[in-house]
Amino acid sequence: MAAAARVSLRRRFPAAALGGACLQACRGAQTAAATAPRIKKFAIYRWDPDKTGDKPRMQTYEVDLNKCGPMVLDALIKIKNEMDSTLTFRRSCREGICGSCAMNINGGNTLACTRRIDTNLNKVSKIYPLPHMYVIKDLVPDLSNFYAQYKSIEPYLKKKDESQQGKQQYLQSIEDRDKLAYRWMIDSRDEFTEERLAKLQDPFSLYRCHTIMNCTRTCPKGLNPGKAIAEIKKMMATYKEKKASA
Amino acid sequence: MERFWNKNTGSNRPLSPHITIYSWSLPMAMSIGHRGTGVALSAGVSLFGLSALLLPGNFESHLELVKSLSLGPVLIHSAKFALAFPLTYHTWNGVRHLMWDLGKGLKIPQLTQSGVAVLVLSVLSSLGLAAM
């Protein structure tokens, strides 16, 4: 029985894109051959821009956890492959580093590929796109504003004297590398600190932060952006503004 | 960024749900509480000022009015507690905010600890003030 299940699964999954998920599902099928199915419900936000008059709605899918990988992304891929191929979401590395599968799962913003499915079968897993963003389709938000904001902070090293470029590795002390939390400001190799701080000198860029700390709570990589922003605010209060505007 | 706004506000794209679906946490709730108590306190002070200016009689006469209603001590005590709580909560949470501005206590476990400490202190000081 287990062998038959394995063969049928292999035919359904195209090997190229989903080798990883296929292998996991195969292993799952083998061990689960003798046990009862564990059905988990997923309520997923759906909206189709091409269907006129369509309103955002929740659609429920049932997935047998014995035949599915442990992460929410595994469930989404399984649903897309076997139940509803119109389900749309972003994904890429499936290992928690690229950030493509960011979405709101059971009320918290995380990556679907690193969030384990809650195995409590009495609860429905609720999946929404990232909150308060324009929805392109189903779980895909419009991130262009976010990218524009990232571009505006100039996320690259800037040195006053570029003539030394490429000659030697720019060295840093161990203490310097420890502080890479608030990246570009305190990177000792970057010499534009004062200009970067001056750019934030308006009521919106930095000061919309009210230290609610949801950012640190939800970070799937364990970073502390709340603290970094607090440190930037401290730097804003103490740097010499005359130097930058001169 | 302007292109983003023009494109999206002109389209029929929905905005993904936010406060209806986000799971609540203690720091988040306390932050809203800080704003709420702040607004309430401001309104209270303004109302007090306006009343002093516009209502007839002085403070003593209004105090006598409340005394003449002969409300039970439990009700009086609860009312005093309800008036004192926003003040104490906002004050203690304000201290917590000032610590954050110094860059201290911004790790998640510290957030929960300081949050609970603020709540306990607020309740105790409100009880203390109401008992006076």
Chai-1 contact restraints between the chains, C-beta under 6 A:
chainA,res_idxA,chainB,res_idxB,connection_type,confidence,min_distance_angstrom,max_distance_angstrom,comment,restraint_id
A,W47,B,P14,contact,1.0,0.0,6.0,A-B,restraint_1
A,P56,B,P14,contact,1.0,0.0,6.0,A-B,restraint_2
A,G107,B,Y22,contact,1.0,0.0,6.0,A-B,restraint_3
A,G107,B,S23,contact,1.0,0.0,6.0,A-B,restraint_4
A,G108,B,S23,contact,1.0,0.0,6.0,A-B,restraint_5
A,Y128,B,I21,contact,1.0,0.0,6.0,A-B,restraint_6
A,P129,B,S16,contact,1.0,0.0,6.0,A-B,restraint_7
A,P131,B,S16,contact,1.0,0.0,6.0,A-B,restraint_8
A,P131,B,H18,contact,1.0,0.0,6.0,A-B,restraint_9
A,H132,B,H18,contact,1.0,0.0,6.0,A-B,restraint_10
A,M133,B,S16,contact,1.0,0.0,6.0,A-B,restraint_11
A,Y134,B,N8,contact,1.0,0.0,6.0,A-B,restraint_12
A,Y134,B,R13,contact,1.0,0.0,6.0,A-B,restraint_13
A,V135,B,R13,contact,1.0,0.0,6.0,A-B,restraint_14
A,V135,B,P14,contact,1.0,0.0,6.0,A-B,restraint_15
A,V135,B,S16,contact,1.0,0.0,6.0,A-B,restraint_16
A,S144,B,F4,contact,1.0,0.0,6.0,A-B,restraint_17
A,N145,B,M1,contact,1.0,0.0,6.0,A-B,restraint_18
A,N145,B,F4,contact,1.0,0.0,6.0,A-B,restraint_19
A,A148,B,M1,contact,1.0,0.0,6.0,A-B,restraint_20
A,T211,B,W100,contact,1.0,0.0,6.0,A-B,restraint_21
A,I212,B,S31,contact,1.0,0.0,6.0,A-B,restraint_22
A,M213,B,P27,contact,1.0,0.0,6.0,A-B,restraint_23
A,M213,B,L111,contact,1.0,0.0,6.0,A-B,restraint_24
A,N214,B,M28,contact,1.0,0.0,6.0,A-B,restraint_25
A,G226,B,L106,contact,1.0,0.0,6.0,A-B,restraint_26
A,K227,B,L106,contact,1.0,0.0,6.0,A-B,restraint_27
A,A230,B,W100,contact,1.0,0.0,6.0,A-B,restraint_28
A,A230,B,G103,contact,1.0,0.0,6.0,A-B,restraint_29
A,A230,B,L106,contact,1.0,0.0,6.0,A-B,restraint_30
A,E231,B,G103,contact,1.0,0.0,6.0,A-B,restraint_31
A,K234,B,G103,contact,1.0,0.0,6.0,A-B,restraint_32
